[in-house]
Amino acid sequence: MTGYDPRDPQDFAGRHITVAGLGVSGVPAARALAGLGARVTVVNSSDGERERAQAAELAELGATVRLGDGDSLPEGTELIVTTPGWKPSSPLFLAAEKAGVPVWGDVELAWRLRGPDAAPWLAVTGTNGKTTTVRMLASILTAAGLRTAAVGNIGVPLVDVVLGEGRAEGASYDVLAVELSSYQLHWAPSVRAHSATVLNLAPDHLDWHGSMEAYAADKGRIYEGNTVACVYNAADPATEELVRQADVEEGCRAIGFTLGTPGPSQLGVVDGILVDRAFVENRQKQAQELAEIADIAPASGKAAPHNIANALAAAALARAFGVPAAAVREGLRTFHPDAHRIQHIADVAQVAYVDDSKATNTHAAEASLAAYEHIVWIAGGLAKGATFDELVRTAAGRLRAVVLIGADRALIREALGRHAPDVPVVDLDRTDTGAMSEAVREAARLAEPGDTVLLAPACASMDMFVNYNKRGEAFADAVGELAAAGH
């Protein structure tokens, strides 16, 4: 199967291919393979109402769907195409390895289905900031007059994109801004980007990868075979080391981004201006102004440091593709962050209320806390094995008070006791969704004029909410109640 010609759909005709998982990427993969004439079997561990509806849709296309059985390898399987969440240690993959059956991810399948004139990929990964950076990049590319889209882990299946679904007839892309997770990269050995970046590295998903080393190695796959630029974070040496280890095309350059003054072959910041010393004629002596920090500020009027870093990474990838400086500025000015990512909700009684529910790990929360000087911090949820000492130690000087919610709040409370013993803490002993309204009321009581009440939980949401979006919406609703009450 590894010798398949990705440009020849007949390679899949009549082949028995098993798709592991339904969901956002599994259904498009199964649909595409069935359309190419493959004999498709889908296996899925869960068997709920949503899965049954998806199974019915795929059955109409001739696929066989086995719900409630994700462990056994269907007889005759020649290839497995997996969705991102399945661990490499899953019984299905162990059986495949024993039987000599290759495993591709949905991104690998998409890459192999690309046509001869397919749009190049500008790829983004990292522990935090991927979605924001990819959307910034797409905004910059659009401002340059290029036909593009933000795709991949952002929620837009690459299989659908490369097969042309959702586009006007005859339309094509000039370039794609592609978000890739560590899960997707693990199963995508053939992907070769035009240029790529690893934004940052911090412990995350270690239960899936098995170790920090394995997690970093999967992130580093994004640099393999890059043709123009490997963009790294100068403040995170681990990302630069991944560039050194990568096997790239001759002439591919290492390009750093920094929040400080850039050196040659870097993008950085000088007196509030984003500048480029990488894609200029004489990078030893020249620098090109790209934008001002004010061009990337969110609605609150304050650009967080990590968002400036995201903008620099997006600008570097765009410049690697030949985008002019004016388009970088215009793209950043017209970009609007997604909800629940340092989203300013309202000012109530001279206190700002900011929703960063997307900060589901300590690395993201640290970046969020660094953006404000006086904070009443709402935190807690499912810790996913994380520890909080370093986060609290770093943020202690900014904390006015802390309101804790969620199942693992005791872990944060203990870290506060060790590293910020003088900071007032309200520990809400409840995990129902209504706890958010109480948390916001307590935060308002503790806040002083000029403070920021910041929801940056540093934890996952599933102990109380369906997802981080619902958690952020509950926060916004609670702030609205507070404003309506005249506080």
C-alpha positions in Angstrom: 0.0 0.0 0.0 2.9 2.4 0.6 3.7 2.3 -3.1 0.3 3.8 -4.0 0.4 6.6 -6.6 -1.5 9.4 -4.9 -2.4 10.9 -8.3 -4.1 7.7 -9.4 -7.5 7.2 -7.8 -7.6 3.7 -9.3 -5.0 2.7 -6.7 -7.8 2.7 -4.1 -10.4 0.9 -6.2 -11.3 -2.5 -4.8 -8.9 -2.2 -1.9 -10.1 -3.1 1.6 -9.4 0.0 3.8 -10.4 0.4 7.4 -11.1 3.8 8.8 -10.6 4.1 12.5 -13.1 6.5 14.0 -15.9 8.7 12.8 -16.1 12.4 13.8 -14.9 15.5 12.0 -12.1 13.8 10.0 -13.2 10.1 9.9 -16.5 10.6 8.0 -14.8 12.7 5.2 -12.0 10.1 4.9 -14.5 7.2 4.6 -16.7 9.2 2.2 -13.6 10.0 0.0 -12.3 6.4 -0.1 -15.8 5.0 -0.9 -16.0 7.5 -3.8 -12.7 6.3 -5.1 -14.0 2.7 -5.2 -12.4 1.3 -2.0 -14.1 -1.3 0.1 -14.5 0.7 3.3 -15.0 -0.6 6.8 -15.3 2.0 9.6 -14.7 0.9 13.2 -15.7 3.2 16.1 -15.5 2.5 19.8 -18.6 4.5 20.8 -22.2 3.7 19.7 -24.4 6.8 20.3 -27.1 8.6 18.5 -24.7 10.8 16.6 -22.5 7.8 15.5 -25.5 5.9 14.3 -26.6 8.9 12.1 -23.1 9.0 10.6 -23.1 5.3 10.1 -26.3 5.5 8.2 -24.9 8.2 5.9 -21.8 6.1 5.2 -23.8 2.9 4.7 -25.7 4.6 1.8 -22.3 5.0 0.1 -21.5 1.3 0.5 -19.3 1.5 3.6 -19.6 -1.1 6.4 -19.7 0.5 9.9 -18.9 -1.4 13.1 -20.0 0.7 16.1 -18.9 -0.3 19.6 -15.9 -2.2 18.3 -12.7 -0.3 17.8 -10.2 -3.0 18.9 -10.3 -5.8 16.4 -8.8 -5.6 12.9 -11.3 -6.3 10.1 -10.4 -9.3 8.1 -8.7 -8.5 4.8 -7.7 -5.0 5.8 -4.9 -3.6 3.5 -4.6 -0.1 5.0 -5.9 1.7 8.1 -6.7 5.4 7.9 -7.0 6.8 11.4 -8.6 9.9 12.9 -6.3 11.9 15.2 -7.5 10.8 18.7 -6.6 7.1 18.5 -3.5 6.3 20.5 -0.6 4.4 18.8 -0.9 1.8 21.6 -4.5 1.0 20.6 -5.2 -2.7 20.1 -6.3 -2.1 16.6 -2.9 -0.6 15.6 -1.0 -3.3 17.5 -2.9 -5.9 15.5 -2.2 -4.0 12.3 1.5 -3.9 13.1 1.5 -7.7 13.7 -0.3 -8.2 10.4 2.0 -5.8 8.5 -0.9 -3.4 7.7 0.3 0.2 7.3 -1.5 3.0 9.2 -2.0 6.5 7.7 -3.6 9.5 9.3 -6.4 11.5 7.6 -3.7 14.2 6.8 -1.5 11.5 5.2 -4.4 10.4 3.0 -5.1 14.0 2.0 -1.5 14.6 1.1 -1.5 11.5 -1.1 -4.7 12.5 -2.8 -3.3 15.9 -3.9 -3.2 16.4 -7.7 -0.1 17.4 -9.6 -0.9 21.1 -9.5 -2.0 21.1 -5.8 -1.5 24.2 -3.7 1.5 24.2 -1.5 1.1 24.0 2.3 2.3 26.6 4.9 2.0 24.5 8.0 1.7 25.4 11.7 2.0 23.4 14.9 2.9 24.0 18.5 1.5 23.4 22.0 -0.5 26.7 21.9 -1.5 29.3 19.4 -1.9 27.1 16.3 -5.4 28.1 15.4 -4.8 31.8 15.9 -1.6 31.7 13.9 -3.2 29.8 11.0 -6.1 32.2 10.9 -3.7 35.2 11.0 -1.7 33.6 8.2 -4.8 33.0 6.0 -5.9 36.7 6.6 -2.4 37.9 5.5 -2.5 35.6 2.4 -5.9 36.9 1.5 -4.8 40.5 1.9 -2.1 39.7 -0.7 -4.8 38.6 -3.2 -4.1 34.9 -2.9 -6.8 32.3 -3.0 -6.4 30.5 0.3 -8.1 28.9 3.3 -7.3 28.0 6.9 -7.6 24.2 7.1 -6.7 21.0 9.0 -6.9 20.7 12.7 -8.8 24.0 12.8 -11.9 22.0 12.0 -11.7 21.9 8.2 -10.9 18.4 7.0 -8.0 18.3 4.6 -9.4 15.4 2.6 -12.5 17.5 1.7 -10.2 20.4 0.7 -7.9 18.5 -1.6 -10.9 16.8 -3.3 -12.4 20.2 -3.9 -15.5 20.0 -1.7 -17.0 23.3 -0.6 -15.4 25.3 -3.5 -17.0 26.9 -6.5 -16.7 24.8 -9.6 -13.4 25.5 -11.3 -11.9 27.3 -8.3 -8.5 26.4 -6.9 -6.2 27.5 -4.1 -2.9 29.3 -4.5 -1.7 28.2 -1.1 -3.2 26.6 2.1 -2.7 27.7 5.7 -2.6 24.3 7.4 -2.9 23.6 11.2 -1.5 20.3 12.2 -1.7 18.7 15.6 0.9 16.3 17.1 -1.6 13.5 16.6 -1.9 14.2 12.9 1.8 14.6 12.4 2.5 11.3 14.1 0.6 9.5 11.3 1.7 11.7 8.4 5.2 10.7 7.3 4.9 11.9 3.7 3.8 15.5 4.2 6.3 18.0 2.8 5.4 21.6 3.5 6.6 24.7 1.5 7.4 26.3 4.9 6.4 25.4 8.5 6.6 26.5 12.1 6.6 25.0 15.5 5.4 27.9 17.7 6.4 26.5 21.1 6.8 23.3 23.0 5.5 22.5 26.5 4.3 19.2 28.0 0.9 18.2 26.7 -0.9 15.1 25.5 1.9 13.0 27.1 -0.6 10.2 27.9 -1.0 9.8 24.1 2.6 10.2 23.0 4.2 8.4 26.0 6.9 11.0 26.7 7.9 14.6 26.1 10.6 13.4 23.7 8.1 11.5 21.6 5.7 14.5 21.7 8.5 16.8 20.5 9.6 14.4 17.8 6.1 14.3 16.4 5.8 18.1 16.4 9.2 18.2 14.6 7.9 16.1 11.7 6.4 19.3 10.4 9.8 20.5 9.3 10.7 17.3 7.3 11.2 18.1 3.6 10.5 21.8 3.9 11.5 23.6 0.7 11.8 27.3 1.7 11.7 28.1 5.4 11.7 26.4 8.8 10.3 29.0 11.2 11.2 28.6 14.9 10.7 30.5 18.2 13.9 32.1 19.3 12.7 32.1 22.9 12.1 28.4 22.8 15.4 26.6 22.0 13.6 23.3 21.7 11.9 24.5 18.5 15.2 25.5 17.0 16.7 22.1 17.9 13.9 20.5 15.9 14.9 22.6 12.9 18.5 21.4 13.3 17.3 17.7 13.3 15.1 18.0 10.3 16.0 16.7 6.8 15.0 19.6 4.6 15.4 20.5 0.9 18.7 22.1 -0.2 18.4 25.9 0.3 15.7 25.7 2.9 16.4 28.4 5.6 16.0 28.6 9.3 14.0 31.7 10.3 13.6 32.8 13.9 11.0 35.0 15.4 11.5 37.0 18.6 9.7 39.6 20.8 13.0 41.4 21.0 15.2 43.1 18.4 15.7 40.6 15.5 19.1 39.5 14.3 19.8 38.5 10.7 17.4 35.8 9.4 14.8 36.8 12.1 11.6 38.7 12.5 11.1 40.7 15.7 10.0 43.9 17.4 11.7 47.3 17.5 10.0 50.2 19.3 6.5 48.7 18.9 7.1 47.8 15.2 7.2 44.3 13.7 10.2 44.1 11.4 11.7 41.6 9.0 15.4 40.9 8.8 15.0 37.6 7.0 13.3 38.2 3.7 15.2 41.4 2.7 18.0 41.9 0.2 20.7 42.6 2.7 19.6 41.0 6.0 22.9 42.1 7.7 22.1 45.8 7.3 18.4 46.1 6.2 15.1 45.6 8.0 11.6 45.8 6.5 8.8 47.3 8.6 5.8 45.0 8.5 3.2 46.3 11.0 2.8 47.9 14.4 1.8 46.1 17.5 -1.4 48.1 17.5 -2.3 46.4 14.2 -2.7 43.1 16.1 -4.3 44.3 19.3 -7.6 42.6 20.2 -10.8 44.5 21.0 -9.5 45.3 24.5 -6.7 47.4 22.9 -3.9 45.3 24.3 -2.0 42.7 22.3 -0.8 39.9 24.6 2.9 38.9 24.1 2.0 35.4 22.9 -0.3 36.9 20.3 2.5 39.1 19.0 4.6 36.0 18.7 1.8 34.3 16.7 1.6 37.3 14.4 5.4 37.2 13.8 5.2 33.5 13.0 2.4 34.0 10.6 4.2 36.9 9.0 7.4 34.8 8.6 5.5 32.0 6.8 3.7 34.6 4.5 7.0 36.3 3.7 8.5 33.0 2.9 5.8 32.6 0.3 6.7 36.0 -1.1 3.9 38.1 0.4 4.7 41.9 0.4 5.0 43.8 3.7 1.8 45.8 3.0 -0.3 42.6 3.0 1.1 41.6 6.3 -0.1 44.8 7.9 -3.5 44.7 6.2 -4.0 41.0 7.1 -3.2 41.6 10.7 -5.5 44.6 10.9 -8.4 42.8 9.4 -7.9 39.6 11.5 -10.3 39.0 14.4 -9.5 36.3 17.0 -11.9 33.4 17.6 -14.1 33.5 20.6 -12.7 32.4 24.0 -9.1 33.3 23.1 -8.3 36.4 25.2 -11.6 37.8 24.3 -12.6 41.0 26.0 -16.2 40.6 27.2 -17.0 43.8 28.9 -15.9 46.5 31.4 -18.0 46.6 34.5 -17.3 49.1 37.3 -13.9 49.9 35.7 -12.9 46.2 35.8 -12.2 44.4 32.5 -13.6 40.9 32.1 -11.6 38.7 29.7 -12.4 35.2 28.4 -9.5 32.9 27.6 -11.3 29.6 28.2 -9.2 28.2 25.4 -6.2 28.2 27.9 -6.7 24.6 28.7 -3.1 23.9 29.9 -0.5 25.6 32.0 1.5 26.9 29.1 -1.5 28.7 27.5 -2.6 30.1 30.9 0.9 31.4 31.6 0.9 33.3 28.3 -2.5 34.7 29.1 -1.6 35.8 32.7 1.5 37.6 31.3 -0.7 39.9 29.3 -2.2 41.8 32.3 -0.7 43.5 35.4 -3.4 43.2 38.1 -5.5 40.0 37.8 -8.4 38.3 39.6 -7.8 34.8 38.1 -10.6 32.3 37.6 -9.0 28.9 37.2 -9.5 25.1 37.6 -11.1 22.1 35.9 -9.5 18.8 34.8 -5.7 19.0 35.2 -4.9 16.2 32.8 -1.9 15.3 35.0 -0.5 18.8 35.0 1.3 20.5 37.9 0.9 24.2 38.7 4.0 25.3 40.7 5.8 27.0 37.8 2.7 28.7 36.6 1.8 30.1 40.0 5.4 31.1 40.7 5.6 33.0 37.4 2.2 34.8 37.9 2.3 35.4 41.6 3.2 39.1 41.4 0.3 39.8 39.1 -2.4 38.2 41.1 -4.9 40.3 43.1 -7.0 37.2 44.0 -7.9 33.8 42.7 -11.3 32.1 42.3 -11.0 28.3 41.9 -13.6 26.0 40.3 -13.6 22.5 39.0 -12.6 19.0 39.9 -8.8 19.5 40.3 -8.9 22.9 41.9 -7.0 21.6 45.0 -3.9 21.2 42.9 -3.9 24.9 42.0 -4.8 25.9 45.6 -1.8 23.9 46.9 0.5 25.6 44.4 -0.9 29.0 45.5 -0.2 28.1 49.1 3.5 27.4 48.3 4.2 30.3 45.9 1.6 33.0 46.6 0.5 32.5 50.2 -0.7 36.1 50.6 -3.0 36.1 47.6 -6.7 35.7 48.6 -8.3 32.5 47.3 -12.0 31.6 47.0 -12.4 27.9 46.6 -15.9 27.1 45.2 -16.7 23.5 46.2 -19.0 22.8 43.3 -18.6 21.5 39.7 -22.0 22.3 38.3 -22.3 24.7 35.4 -23.9 27.3 37.7 -20.6 27.6 39.5 -19.4 30.1 36.8 -21.9 32.7 37.8 -20.8 32.4 41.4 -17.2 32.6 40.4 -17.7 35.8 38.4 -19.6 37.4 41.3 -16.8 36.5 43.7 -14.2 37.8 41.3 -16.1 41.1 41.0 -16.2 41.4 44.8 -12.4 41.0 44.9 -11.5 43.2 42.0 -10.5 46.8 42.2 -10.8 49.5 39.5 -8.2 48.9 36.8 -8.0 45.1 37.4 -8.7 42.4 34.9 -10.9 39.4 35.8 -9.4 36.7 33.7 -10.8 33.3 32.9 -7.7 31.3 32.0 -8.4 27.9 33.6 -5.2 26.1 32.8 -7.3 23.0 32.8 -9.7 21.1 30.5 -13.4 21.8 30.9 -15.1 18.4 30.7 -15.7 18.1 34.5 -18.2 20.9 34.3 -18.9 21.7 30.6 -19.1 20.0 27.3 -16.1 21.9 26.0 -14.1 25.1 26.5 -16.5 27.0 24.3 -19.4 26.3 26.6 -17.3 27.3 29.6 -16.4 30.6 27.9 -20.1 31.2 27.0 -21.0 30.6 30.7 -18.4 33.2 31.7 -19.7 35.7 29.2 -23.3 35.1 30.4 -22.3 35.6 34.0 -20.5 38.9 33.1 -23.7 40.0 31.3 -25.7 39.3 34.5 -23.2 41.3 36.5 -23.5 44.3 34.2 -27.3 44.1 34.1 -27.4 44.1 37.9 -25.5 47.4 37.9 -22.3 46.3 39.5 
